[in-house]
Amino acid sequence: MKALTIVLTMVALAVAPAMWAQKAETPQAAAQAQAKGAEQSLTGCLASQDQTFTLKTSSGTVQLEGAGLQSHVGHTIKVSGTQATVAGKSVFKVTNIEMVSATCQS
């Protein structure tokens, strides 16, 4: 019985640092992935002015770039893509568009 307790204690001590390191890396890995332009999804109301497309989301307004946006102006859409900097401005480069609703919620 004492041998079993010693073995289990040794296993726990061997595994604990690996589990702690894995948890410690998770937020850092997520931050690095986001910084490298990891794909994200946004949902909101699409508007256009002078060929500049903006998506009004629950957390603010985001400028969008991508093909197929014009046909969804005035719709609630879900876009997938990556955050980028173009000419000193933060833009969301759209790779996929899904229509959520043909109208925007007020």
N, C-alpha and C positions, 0 to 999 in steps of 0.2 A: 504494500500500500504506500509506503514511504517512497519507494522508487517511482511509482506512478505519479505521485505528487511532484517529485523533483523533475521528472520528464515534462509534465504539463507546465510547470513553472518555466522551464527552459524554453519550451516552444512559445509560450506567451511572451517571454522576454525577447525572443528572436523575431517574432512577428510584429510586435508593437512598434518598433522604429520604422518598419516598412509601411505600416498602416498610417503612421503619423506623417511620414514623408509624402505619401500619396495624397493625403488630405491637404498638406501644405502646398503641394504643387498645383492642385486643381484650380484655385483662383488665379494663380500666376499664369497657368497655361491658358485659361479663358481670356485673360487680359491680353496675352501675346497674340492669340488667335484673332481677337477683335482688332488689335492694332495692325495686323497683317491683312486686314480686309476680309475677315470671315463673313460668309453669307449670313444675312439677317432678313427678317420679314417685318414689314410695316403695314398697318391698315389705317386708312383715312379717306378723306374727301379730296379728290383731285381737282385742281384749278389750273388755269393757264392765263398768262398775260404776256403778250409780245413774244410768243414761242418759248417762254420760260414756264416750266411745269412745277407746281408745288403741291405737296401732300400735307393737308392739315390733319394731324394726328391728335390723340388725347394728350400728348406731352409736348406739342409744339408743331411748327411748320418746317418741312424739309424740302429742299430743292431736289428735283428728280431729273435724271437724264436717261434716255433710252427710247427704243423704237416702240411704236404702238400706243403711246400715251394719249395722243390727240383724240382717239375714238372713245376714251374713257373720261373726258372732262365732264365734271358734274356728277360723276358716279362715286360711290364708296368702293374702293378697291383694296386688295391686298397685293403688295409688291414684294418680291424677293430680289436681293442684290447685295452690293457691297458699298460701304462708305468710302469716299475718295476725296482728294483735294484737286480741284481743277481751277486754274488761274487764281489761286489764292482763296477760293471759296470751297466750303464743304458741300459736296453733292452726294446723292445716293444714286449709284449706277444700277439701273433696273435690268434684271435678267429674265424676270417672269412677272406676269400680271394676271391676277384673278379678280373678276368682278364679284363684289359682295352684294351690291345693290345698285339699281339703276338711278337711285337718287342719293343725295347726301342728307344725313341727319342734321338738324339745326342745333 
